[in-house]
Amino acid sequence: MSAEFNWFPGHMNKTLKNIEEKIPVVDLVIEILDARAPYSSRNLTFSKILKNKPILYVLSKADIADPIITKEWVEFYEKKNNTVMVLDDKQKNIVKPLIDLINKATKEKQEKDKAKGMVNSLINVLVIGIPNVGKSTFINRLIKNKSVKAGNKPGLTRGIQLIHLSQFISLLDTPGVLPAKLENETVATNICAINSIKEDVYPKERVAGKLMQYLFNHYEGLIENHYKISPRLQRPIQITDTFIIFEMIAKVRKWYMNDDLLDYDRVIDAFMRDIIANEFNKVSFERILEVVPEEMEKASKIKNEKAIEDISDLW
């Protein structure tokens, strides 16, 4: 699957330009990420144009992600001096903790303003996120709080909503925008898994194979129990091995195109529907050492050094 397949809609390019116009007044960026894919659901196009702005990452859908992996991602982003908020459905009022985190992330600006004699800083926050990461849910939960006011500000481009989080904090909520290019096949696969790209655009068989490989390798018993199958495959499997798993599912469910031919398309469609419908609860689709380039490089270097040491010991 090419990382550059053509799916970037024209209206997203227009939204991107509208957001760029707002950058001079932005003090902080809130980027909503899907907790199941916190690296792949970032918009690297924004990372380039907003590189000098402090960022608060909100990890949404944490209640359906793997909590152990989510904790690792939180620690990873915090080590990079980013502020992180983990969001799940159990939190009733998210306004106060959000305000506290915004104040923490904009501490430097507020201290500079105080030095200039401004008692209270006015903070403009840009809210971004790719489609289907939970940004609308996040905004709706804020608006439901009686102290938060939403409305249109004259001069703002249609589609960007102004939200007064407090007397001194305003949020600019933007439409969901996908990155202009996807970094690699793994990133493309993961944002298909969180349903950010329409299924008629991507090569479903290839995506399904990569996701099946990942889930089978990282969650022992998950696929076997869900589909009531017993594949005698030694982990870790390769993507070519997933053909055996899909074949077993088709046989168990008696999905045939005719007496001898299994209906693989039906199995793949069912598997992708299960992923999008969150049938595999409490799973994450990526881990730091498998998707972050610098961390992968570091791990590979350590592995190579260890191999050299082992060879040296033999001599």
Secondary structure, DSSP 8 states (H G I E B T S, - for coil): --TT-S---HHHHHHHHHHHHHGGG-SEEEEEEETTSTTTTS-HHHHHHTTTS-EEEEEE-GGGS-HHHHHHHHHHHHHTT-EEEE--TT-S--HHHHHHHHHHHTHHHHHHHHHTT-SS--EEEEEE--TTSSHHHHHHHHHTSTT-EEE--TTS-TT-EEEE-SSSEEEEE------SS-SSHHHHHHHHHTT-S-TTTS-HHHHHHHHHHHHHHHSTTHHHHHHT------SS--GGGHHHHHHHHHHHTT-BSSSS-B-HHHHHHHHHHHHHTT-STT--S--HHHH-HHHHHHHHHHHHHHHHHHHHHH-
